[in-house]
Structures are given as C-alpha cells and as structure tokens.
Amino acid sequence: MSITVEEKNRLMKEFATKEGDTGSPEVHVAILTSRITTLTEHFKTHKKDNHSRRAFSSSWLSAASCWTT
C-alpha cells in the first residue's frame, strides 16, 4: 500500500528545487499525492478496509493543507 523507496527517490529528484532537496513543499505534495493515488487504487479492490481508509483520510487532510499554502 505504501510507495516504494525507489518511487520516493524518483519523486524527490523530479520535484526538488535544488540538489539534495527533500523537504520542499513541492516534494511533500508529490509524495503525498503518490500515497493518495496508491491508497485509492487499493480501496477499489478492498472496499471494507476501514483501517487503511482512516490513514487515507489523514493523508488527504495533510496533502490538502500543503496544496492551499
């Protein structure tokens, strides 16, 4: 359900504002968006997975706060 280390590193390289940048808002939003996409696909096949749905809710709220700033 979570994104792989390789996927996370790819997103950091793609959205970093400078070399070695891992904490910029662009990187955070890209990682959160990837996690949300992964969880959304998971819920299509596991409709009763309420435990993960709660984590999805938390991720969505965290990502939404990043998008509005």
NURO-441555 format. One line per 10 residues: for each residue x, z negated, y of N, C-alpha, C. Coordinates in steps of 0.1 Angstrom, whole numbers, plus 2048, in hexadecimal, padded with zeros to 3 digits. Example, Ala and Ser with C-alpha at 12.3 -4.5 7.8 and 13.67 -1.06 7.14 Angstrom:
<pts>
884,7B2,7C7,87B,7B2,7D3,884,7B2,7DF  880,7B9,7EA,889,7B9,7F5,881,7B1,800 $
</pts>
This chain:
<pts>
808,800,7F4,800,800,800,808,800,80D  814,7FA,80D,81C,7F9,819,825,806,819  82A,808,825,833,814,826,841,811,820  848,81B,81C,855,819,816,85F,818,820  86B,813,81C,876,811,826,87A,81E,82B  87A,828,823,87E,836,827,875,83B,832  868,839,830,85E,83D,839,85F,836,847  862,829,846,864,821,852,870,826,859  87B,828,852,887,82D,859,885,83B,85F  87E,843,858,87B,851,85E,873,84F,86B $
869,846,86B,861,844,877,86A,83F,882  873,836,87F,87C,830,889,885,83B,88F  88A,843,887,893,84E,88C,88B,858,895  87E,85B,890,876,865,897,871,860,8A5  86E,853,8A6,867,84E,8B2,870,845,8BA  87D,843,8B6,886,83B,8BE,889,841,8CC  889,839,8D6,88D,83E,8E3,89C,840,8E5  8A4,839,8DD,8B2,83A,8DE,8B8,836,8D0  8C4,839,8CE,8CB,836,8C1,8CA,827,8BE  8C5,824,8B2,8C5,816,8AD,8B8,80E,8B2 $
8AF,816,8B9,8A3,810,8BE,899,80D,8B3  896,800,8B0,88C,7FD,8A6,880,7F5,8AB  881,7F1,8B8,876,7E8,8BD,86E,7EE,8C9  86F,7FB,8CC,868,800,8D7,859,802,8D3  850,802,8DD,842,804,8DA,83F,810,8D2  846,81B,8D4,844,828,8CD,846,826,8BE  851,81F,8BB,854,81C,8AD,84A,813,8A6  846,809,8AD,83C,800,8A8,82F,807,8A5  82A,80F,8AF,81D,816,8AD,81E,820,8A2  82A,827,8A0,82B,830,895,82B,829,888 $
831,81E,886,831,816,87A,823,811,877  81D,80B,881,80F,806,87F,805,811,87B  807,81C,882,7FE,828,87F,800,82C,870  80C,82C,86C,80F,830,85E,809,826,854  80A,819,857,804,80F,84F,7F5,810,84E  7EF,813,85A,7E1,814,85A,7DC,820,852  7E3,82B,853,7E0,837,84B,7E1,835,83C  7EC,82E,838,7EE,82A,82A,7E2,822,825  7DE,817,82D,7D3,80F,829,7C6,816,829  7C4,81F,832,7B7,827,832,7B6,82F,825 $
7C1,835,821,7C1,83D,815,7BE,834,809  7C4,828,809,7C2,81E,7FE,7B4,81A,7FD  7AD,818,808,79F,814,808,795,81F,803  79A,82B,804,791,836,7FE,78F,835,7EF  799,82F,7E8,798,82E,7DA,795,820,7D5  798,816,7DE,796,808,7DA,78C,802,7E5  780,805,7E3,776,801,7ED,773,7F2,7EE  776,7EA,7E3,773,7DC,7E3,780,7D3,7E5  78A,7D9,7EA,797,7D2,7ED,796,7CB,7FA  78F,7C0,7FB,78C,7B9,807,799,7B2,80D $
7A2,7AE,804,7AE,7A7,808,7B6,7B0,811  7B8,7BC,80C,7C0,7C6,814,7B8,7CB,820  7AB,7CB,81F,7A3,7CF,82B,7A6,7C5,837  7A8,7B8,833,7AA,7AF,83E,7B8,7B2,844  7C2,7B5,83C,7CF,7B9,842,7CE,7C6,84A  7C5,7CF,846,7C3,7DB,84E,7BD,7D7,85B  7B4,7CE,85C,7AD,7CA,868,7B8,7C4,871  7C1,7BC,86C,7CB,7B6,874,7D5,7C1,87A  7D8,7CA,871,7E1,7D5,876,7DB,7DE,880  7CE,7E0,87F,7C7,7E8,888,7C6,7E2,896 $
7C4,7D5,896,7C3,7CD,8A3,7D1,7CD,8A9  7DB,7CB,8A1,7E9,7CB,8A7,7ED,7D9,8AC  7E9,7E4,8A5,7EC,7F1,8AA,7E4,7F4,8B6  7D8,7F0,8B7,7CF,7F3,8C3,7D5,7ED,8CF  7DB,7E1,8CE,7E1,7DA,8D9,7ED,7E2,8DE  7F4,7E8,8D5,800,7F0,8D9,7FC,7FD,8E0  7F1,803,8DB,7ED,810,8E1,7E8,80E,8EF  7E2,803,8F2,7DC,801,8FF,7E6,7FD,90A  7F2,7F9,906,7FC,7F5,910,805,801,914 $
</pts>
